[in-house]
């Protein structure tokens, strides 16, 4: 019998490591025989290292999966906002189906906070996701600018604080570190 209490977890803040922390939880969960789904909002125009790693783990037993749903990073008001909204809606509908279906023990909504703060996802849709969660399912939200309503509903909130970043020295994003 599974007596797990599902948690709502938020990784937010200006510092690096939000997705990395969530992926670490995904691997830990997979290693403990939990089923993990990672849905990446906004990301989609690059090939990130985690895609190959998760694909390799998924080939072992099918208990971990990653799906992208976006066209790459955007900002509120950028051109192409309509396309980003459609991509976010499609991934949101997929998330609602998957979460309410109860197939997964952990669902990570990577970069959800960005999509929400940019207006690609609305408050009623956030509520739908939170209300669709079965009691034993962990939901993990990542991205800067976590909303007050999400933080209020969360069981665990971690804020990554930027102290220093190589970009400040002109060092560009590097494979294995940022992607």
C-alpha positions in Angstrom: 0.0 0.0 0.0 1.3 3.4 -0.9 1.1 5.9 2.0 3.0 8.6 0.2 1.7 12.2 0.7 2.1 14.1 -2.6 3.7 17.5 -2.3 3.5 20.7 -4.3 7.1 21.8 -4.7 8.4 25.1 -6.2 11.9 26.0 -7.3 12.1 29.7 -8.0 14.4 32.7 -7.8 17.0 34.6 -9.8 19.7 32.1 -9.2 20.8 29.1 -11.4 19.7 25.6 -10.5 15.9 25.4 -10.5 15.6 22.9 -13.4 18.8 21.1 -12.2 17.3 20.6 -8.7 14.0 19.3 -10.2 15.9 16.9 -12.5 17.9 15.7 -9.5 14.5 14.9 -7.8 13.4 13.2 -11.0 16.4 10.9 -11.0 16.1 10.2 -7.3 12.4 9.3 -7.7 13.2 7.1 -10.7 15.9 5.4 -8.6 13.2 4.7 -6.0 10.9 3.1 -8.6 8.6 6.0 -8.9 7.1 7.0 -12.3 8.2 10.5 -13.4 7.0 12.8 -16.1 8.8 16.1 -17.0 7.0 18.6 -19.0 9.1 21.6 -20.2 7.2 24.8 -20.9 8.8 27.3 -23.2 11.9 25.1 -23.9 11.9 23.5 -27.3 14.3 25.2 -29.7 17.5 23.8 -28.2 18.7 20.3 -27.5 19.3 20.1 -23.8 21.5 17.5 -22.2 18.7 16.3 -20.0 16.8 15.1 -23.0 19.3 12.5 -23.9 19.8 11.5 -20.2 16.1 11.0 -19.6 15.7 9.2 -22.9 18.4 6.8 -21.8 16.8 6.2 -18.4 13.3 5.8 -20.1 14.7 3.1 -22.3 15.5 1.0 -19.2 11.9 0.6 -18.0 9.7 3.4 -19.3 9.2 5.0 -15.8 10.6 8.4 -16.7 9.7 10.6 -19.6 10.4 14.2 -20.8 8.3 16.2 -23.2 9.0 19.7 -24.5 6.3 22.2 -25.3 7.5 25.5 -26.7 9.6 27.4 -29.1 12.4 28.5 -26.9 12.7 31.3 -24.4 10.4 34.4 -24.7 9.5 37.5 -22.8 6.1 39.1 -22.3 5.3 41.2 -25.3 7.8 39.5 -27.7 6.7 38.8 -31.2 5.4 35.3 -31.6 3.5 35.5 -28.3 0.4 33.9 -29.8 2.5 30.9 -30.9 4.0 30.6 -27.4 0.5 30.8 -25.9 -0.8 28.0 -28.2 2.2 25.8 -27.3 1.7 26.5 -23.6 -2.0 25.6 -23.9 -1.2 22.3 -25.6 1.3 21.3 -23.0 -1.1 22.5 -20.2 -3.9 20.3 -21.6 -1.4 17.4 -21.7 -0.4 18.1 -18.1 -4.0 18.1 -16.9 -4.6 14.8 -18.6 -1.5 13.2 -17.3 -1.9 14.6 -13.7 -5.5 13.7 -13.4 -4.9 10.2 -14.9 -2.8 9.2 -11.9 -0.2 7.4 -14.0 2.7 9.4 -12.7 4.1 9.6 -9.1 5.8 12.9 -9.9 5.1 15.5 -12.5 7.6 18.2 -13.1 6.3 21.4 -14.8 9.7 22.9 -15.8 9.6 26.6 -16.6 5.9 26.8 -15.7 6.6 29.9 -13.6 7.9 31.7 -16.6 5.0 30.7 -18.7 2.6 31.8 -16.0 4.3 35.2 -15.3 4.4 35.9 -19.1 0.6 35.4 -19.2 0.8 32.3 -21.4 -1.0 30.4 -18.6 -3.8 32.0 -16.5 -4.8 31.7 -12.8 -7.8 29.5 -13.5 -5.5 27.1 -15.4 -3.1 27.0 -12.5 -6.0 26.2 -10.2 -7.1 23.4 -12.5 -3.6 21.8 -12.4 -3.4 22.0 -8.6 -6.9 20.6 -8.2 -6.3 17.8 -10.7 -3.5 16.4 -8.6 -4.2 13.0 -6.9 -3.2 13.1 -3.2 -0.2 10.9 -3.7 1.3 12.7 -6.7 4.1 15.1 -6.3 4.0 18.3 -8.5 7.2 20.3 -9.0 7.1 23.8 -10.6 10.3 25.5 -11.7 11.1 29.0 -13.1 11.6 32.5 -11.9 8.8 34.7 -10.6 6.7 32.0 -8.9 3.3 33.5 -8.3 2.0 34.3 -4.8 -1.0 32.0 -5.4 1.3 29.1 -6.3 3.7 29.8 -3.3 0.6 29.9 -1.0 -0.6 26.5 -2.2 2.9 24.9 -2.2 4.2 22.6 0.5 7.9 23.3 -0.2 9.3 26.4 -1.8 13.0 27.0 -2.5 14.3 30.2 -3.8 17.6 30.1 -5.7 19.5 33.4 -5.0 22.0 34.7 -7.5 25.3 35.6 -6.0 27.6 35.3 -8.9 27.3 33.9 -12.5 29.9 33.4 -15.2 27.7 35.4 -17.6 28.6 38.5 -15.6 32.2 38.0 -16.8 31.1 37.5 -20.4 31.3 33.7 -20.3 28.5 32.3 -22.5 26.2 29.4 -21.6 28.1 26.1 -21.7 27.0 22.6 -22.6 26.7 20.5 -19.4 26.3 23.6 -17.2 23.4 25.6 -18.6 22.1 23.1 -21.2 
